[in-house]
Amino acid sequence: YRNFIGTGQRCLLSVSDTEIHKKAQHSLGRFCFQSSRPLGEKTTSFQISSVGQLPHHFSAWNIQFFRSFHASPSFQAAPALFWIIVKPVQKLFAIILGRSIRKWWQALPPNKRELLKQSARKNKWKILLGASSLGVLFAIFYFTHVEETPITGRARLLVFGKEHFRELSQMEYRMWMEKFKGVILPETDVRYQVVETVLSRLSESNKDIPQVSALKWVIHVVDEPDINAFVLPNGQVFVFAGLLDAVSDIDQLSFILGHEIAHAVLAHAAEKASVVHFLDFLSLIFLALIWAICPRDSLAVIGEWIQSKLKEFVFDRPYSRTLETEADKVGLQFAAKACVDVRASSVFWQQMELAEAVVGHPKLPEWLSTHPSHENRAEHLERLIPEALKIRESCNCPSLSEPDPRLVFKLTMQQILESSKDQGSPNSTKQDLSKPKLDFPHT
């Protein structure tokens, strides 16, 4: 094992409304292991995940997301492409419609306004029936497109078929291959072989799951220092050389890849896009109402901004955190069936929490992020570890070696605190942890 103080990890997200963190913490998602901080967050609808690290000597992290969506004439991808393209047009149409209704109403003479109000009061039950019928249609559409999530059995809305997003991911795959042309490591490179070993172990151990065996997992190791990894819905796996330098051991790498595979297996990209586009369509009604009711354009703009922020913080971000938590759970199960030391999963996030504290990043509320906080993530995984250990036992895996990595982390933390006290300065912890002279015990 490497000194965990010298290296840290963290994985990033996202998805089809889903993100690459460069020198960041780990977050889950093209769907990622992402920071709980919203700083620098920029997600596209089709992102999957990236992984970040605490560089040697606790240097500050720079977070950089980059994801782009490229269209293609593919027939299979046409439905999803159509909605992605017309989304800005729908919003513009709702604004123009609402504004036109307002201008029309303001231009009416007072007597005609009164007549229309009287007519509305007289036919209020008909208006209510029409609105109710529209609501029923939306409800029917929703419940006829609900299905169970593989493995977890969670009910979810799925408007776009998974095959559509596999076609879209093929387009994105060609874009990434063009971008990384010349820096893809050959299969003979030892770093490629390490990733191949881990991925083969994960896929072979979980081949009883139809969604795992149905995909052809293809590995691409990119010889760049970015601390990143992501898996496209069609099974294309991208791992950056910087990630291999960042992980402390093979167990942490297995857990990270297991998490990313879980996003692809659970079709989180298609799910997130389906839910987002469904809600966006509903929000068009409220958007038109805002522009129709507000007496001035400036107030309408403010109302539209409030609506978007309410949607973001009341639904979008909590929903993304739910998907990340689910990928953590399923990824841990994948790792357990592959006989990985699952105890390292919670330590991983404890290290991330420590790393942020050391470099002085402020600890912002979880509700500001698309990912659970490091602390909550570690606690959640800690609760799942007993179940994962039982899965590991049922697969006739060899007994876990000692010491427990959680104990190693705790003892190392104690040594850090003692070393800090010896320095006699309240700020010495941050200063000394950034220097290579400290010799921490290996696990």
Solvent accessible surface area in square Angstrom, and as a share of the most:
residue,aa,sasa,rsa
1,Y,135,0.51
2,R,110,0.40
3,N,37,0.19
4,F,18,0.08
5,I,9,0.05
6,G,18,0.17
7,T,1,0.00
8,G,2,0.02
9,Q,0,0.00
10,R,0,0.00
11,C,0,0.00
12,L,0,0.00
13,L,1,0.01
14,S,0,0.00
15,V,0,0.00
16,S,0,0.00
17,D,29,0.15
18,T,0,0.00
19,E,1,0.00
20,I,0,0.00
21,H,1,0.00
22,K,73,0.31
23,K,84,0.36
24,A,0,0.00
25,Q,0,0.00
26,H,0,0.00
27,S,0,0.00
28,L,0,0.00
29,G,0,0.00
30,R,1,0.00
31,F,1,0.00
32,C,0,0.00
33,F,0,0.00
34,Q,0,0.00
35,S,1,0.01
36,S,9,0.06
37,R,6,0.02
38,P,35,0.22
39,L,119,0.59
40,G,42,0.40
41,E,34,0.15
42,K,142,0.60
43,T,56,0.33
44,T,37,0.21
45,S,30,0.19
46,F,6,0.03
47,Q,0,0.00
48,I,2,0.01
49,S,0,0.00
50,S,0,0.00
51,V,0,0.00
52,G,0,0.00
53,Q,10,0.04
54,L,4,0.02
55,P,24,0.15
56,H,93,0.41
57,H,83,0.37
58,F,12,0.05
59,S,54,0.35
60,A,67,0.52
61,W,13,0.04
62,N,102,0.52
63,I,36,0.18
64,Q,88,0.39
65,F,20,0.09
66,F,53,0.22
67,R,25,0.09
68,S,52,0.34
69,F,68,0.29
70,H,91,0.40
71,A,73,0.56
72,S,21,0.13
73,P,140,0.88
74,S,28,0.18
75,F,176,0.73
76,Q,83,0.37
77,A,0,0.00
78,A,43,0.33
79,P,57,0.36
80,A,0,0.00
81,L,13,0.07
82,F,110,0.46
83,W,92,0.32
84,I,42,0.21
85,I,110,0.56
86,V,28,0.16
87,K,68,0.29
88,P,86,0.54
89,V,95,0.54
90,Q,39,0.17
91,K,95,0.40
92,L,104,0.52
93,F,133,0.55
94,A,4,0.03
95,I,32,0.16
96,I,95,0.48
97,L,77,0.38
98,G,0,0.00
99,R,93,0.34
100,S,57,0.37
101,I,79,0.40
102,R,9,0.03
103,K,91,0.39
104,W,133,0.47
105,W,78,0.27
106,Q,81,0.36
107,A,84,0.65
108,L,27,0.13
109,P,60,0.38
110,P,110,0.69
111,N,99,0.51
112,K,105,0.45
113,R,74,0.27
114,E,77,0.35
115,L,111,0.55
116,L,74,0.37
117,K,91,0.39
118,Q,90,0.40
119,S,52,0.33
120,A,45,0.35
121,R,140,0.51
122,K,173,0.73
123,N,49,0.25
124,K,115,0.49
125,W,177,0.62
126,K,145,0.62
127,I,102,0.52
128,L,97,0.48
129,L,123,0.61
130,G,42,0.40
131,A,62,0.48
132,S,55,0.36
133,S,53,0.34
134,L,87,0.43
135,G,39,0.37
136,V,82,0.47
137,L,112,0.56
138,F,34,0.14
139,A,44,0.34
140,I,95,0.48
141,F,79,0.33
142,Y,77,0.29
143,F,145,0.60
144,T,95,0.55
145,H,61,0.27
146,V,50,0.29
147,E,66,0.30
148,E,124,0.56
149,T,3,0.01
150,P,21,0.13
151,I,75,0.38
152,T,49,0.29
153,G,36,0.35
154,R,61,0.22
155,A,71,0.55
156,R,6,0.02
157,L,4,0.02
158,L,19,0.09
159,V,47,0.27
160,F,9,0.04
161,G,19,0.18
162,K,59,0.25
163,E,85,0.38
164,H,32,0.14
165,F,2,0.01
166,R,88,0.32
167,E,58,0.26
168,L,1,0.01
169,S,0,0.00
170,Q,62,0.28
171,M,8,0.03
172,E,5,0.02
173,Y,36,0.14
174,R,123,0.45
175,M,30,0.14
176,W,3,0.01
177,M,57,0.25
178,E,111,0.50
179,K,114,0.48
180,F,2,0.01
181,K,143,0.61
182,G,78,0.75
183,V,49,0.28
184,I,53,0.27
185,L,18,0.09
186,P,80,0.50
187,E,122,0.55
188,T,114,0.66
189,D,30,0.16
190,V,104,0.60
191,R,82,0.30
192,Y,20,0.08
193,Q,80,0.36
194,V,54,0.31
195,V,0,0.00
196,E,74,0.33
197,T,87,0.51
198,V,4,0.02
199,L,5,0.02
200,S,55,0.36
201,R,101,0.37
202,L,3,0.01
203,S,25,0.16
204,E,102,0.46
205,S,37,0.24
206,N,2,0.01
207,K,120,0.51
208,D,103,0.53
209,I,24,0.12
210,P,94,0.59
211,Q,53,0.24
212,V,4,0.02
213,S,68,0.44
214,A,78,0.60
215,L,19,0.09
216,K,163,0.69
217,W,40,0.14
218,V,45,0.26
219,I,19,0.10
220,H,16,0.07
221,V,0,0.00
222,V,0,0.00
223,D,63,0.33
224,E,53,0.24
225,P,99,0.62
226,D,9,0.05
227,I,9,0.04
228,N,0,0.00
229,A,0,0.00
230,F,1,0.00
231,V,1,0.00
232,L,0,0.00
233,P,12,0.07
234,N,24,0.12
235,G,0,0.00
236,Q,22,0.10
237,V,1,0.00
238,F,0,0.00
239,V,0,0.00
240,F,0,0.00
241,A,8,0.06
242,G,3,0.03
243,L,0,0.00
244,L,21,0.11
245,D,83,0.43
246,A,0,0.00
247,V,11,0.06
248,S,10,0.07
249,D,30,0.15
250,I,79,0.40
251,D,19,0.10
252,Q,6,0.03
253,L,2,0.01
254,S,2,0.01
255,F,4,0.02
256,I,0,0.00
257,L,1,0.00
258,G,0,0.00
259,H,0,0.00
260,E,0,0.00
261,I,5,0.03
262,A,0,0.00
263,H,3,0.01
264,A,9,0.07
265,V,4,0.02
266,L,0,0.00
267,A,10,0.08
268,H,0,0.00
269,A,4,0.03
270,A,2,0.01
271,E,0,0.00
272,K,13,0.06
273,A,0,0.00
274,S,1,0.00
275,V,13,0.07
276,V,6,0.04
277,H,23,0.10
278,F,25,0.11
279,L,44,0.22
280,D,20,0.10
281,F,90,0.38
282,L,47,0.23
283,S,23,0.15
284,L,30,0.15
285,I,70,0.35
286,F,122,0.51
287,L,7,0.04
288,A,16,0.12
289,L,88,0.44
290,I,32,0.16
291,W,18,0.06
292,A,21,0.16
293,I,131,0.66
294,C,25,0.15
295,P,77,0.49
296,R,142,0.52
297,D,49,0.25
298,S,67,0.43
299,L,63,0.32
300,A,0,0.00
301,V,82,0.47
302,I,95,0.48
303,G,17,0.16
304,E,27,0.12
305,W,150,0.53
306,I,81,0.41
307,Q,37,0.16
308,S,53,0.34
309,K,71,0.30
310,L,105,0.52
311,K,47,0.20
312,E,37,0.17
313,F,60,0.25
314,V,108,0.62
315,F,61,0.25
316,D,30,0.16
317,R,29,0.11
318,P,42,0.26
319,Y,32,0.12
320,S,3,0.02
321,R,35,0.13
322,T,64,0.37
323,L,0,0.00
324,E,0,0.00
325,T,44,0.25
326,E,16,0.07
327,A,0,0.00
328,D,1,0.00
329,K,72,0.30
330,V,0,0.00
331,G,0,0.00
332,L,3,0.01
333,Q,36,0.16
334,F,4,0.02
335,A,1,0.00
336,A,0,0.00
337,K,41,0.17
338,A,3,0.02
339,C,30,0.18
340,V,2,0.01
341,D,17,0.09
342,V,3,0.01
343,R,14,0.05
344,A,6,0.05
345,S,2,0.02
346,S,0,0.00
347,V,7,0.04
348,F,0,0.00
349,W,0,0.00
350,Q,54,0.24
351,Q,9,0.04
352,M,0,0.00
353,E,54,0.24
354,L,25,0.13
355,A,1,0.01
356,E,15,0.07
357,A,70,0.54
358,V,9,0.05
359,V,22,0.13
360,G,44,0.43
361,H,42,0.19
362,P,83,0.52
363,K,144,0.61
364,L,64,0.32
365,P,62,0.39
366,E,51,0.23
367,W,136,0.48
368,L,37,0.19
369,S,0,0.00
370,T,15,0.08
371,H,0,0.00
372,P,10,0.06
373,S,15,0.10
374,H,6,0.03
375,E,67,0.30
376,N,66,0.34
377,R,4,0.01
378,A,6,0.05
379,E,82,0.37
380,H,35,0.16
381,L,0,0.00
382,E,63,0.28
383,R,162,0.59
384,L,24,0.12
385,I,2,0.01
386,P,73,0.46
387,E,81,0.36
388,A,2,0.01
389,L,50,0.25
390,K,144,0.61
391,I,40,0.20
392,R,20,0.07
393,E,134,0.60
394,S,85,0.55
395,C,52,0.31
396,N,138,0.71
397,C,19,0.12
398,P,96,0.61
399,S,110,0.71
400,L,44,0.22
401,S,83,0.53
402,E,131,0.59
403,P,65,0.41
404,D,25,0.13
405,P,27,0.17
406,R,64,0.23
407,L,88,0.44
408,V,15,0.09
409,F,20,0.09
410,K,119,0.51
411,L,94,0.47
412,T,1,0.00
413,M,46,0.21
414,Q,78,0.35
415,Q,71,0.31
416,I,6,0.03
417,L,95,0.47
418,E,105,0.47
419,S,26,0.17
420,S,17,0.11
421,K,156,0.66
422,D,119,0.61
423,Q,91,0.40
424,G,68,0.66
425,S,43,0.28
426,P,132,0.83
427,N,97,0.50
428,S,4,0.03
429,T,38,0.22
430,K,105,0.44
431,Q,100,0.45
432,D,12,0.06
433,L,5,0.02
434,S,45,0.29
435,K,91,0.39
436,P,99,0.63
437,K,139,0.59
438,L,41,0.20
439,D,116,0.60
440,F,13,0.05
441,P,67,0.42
442,H,116,0.52
443,T,52,0.30
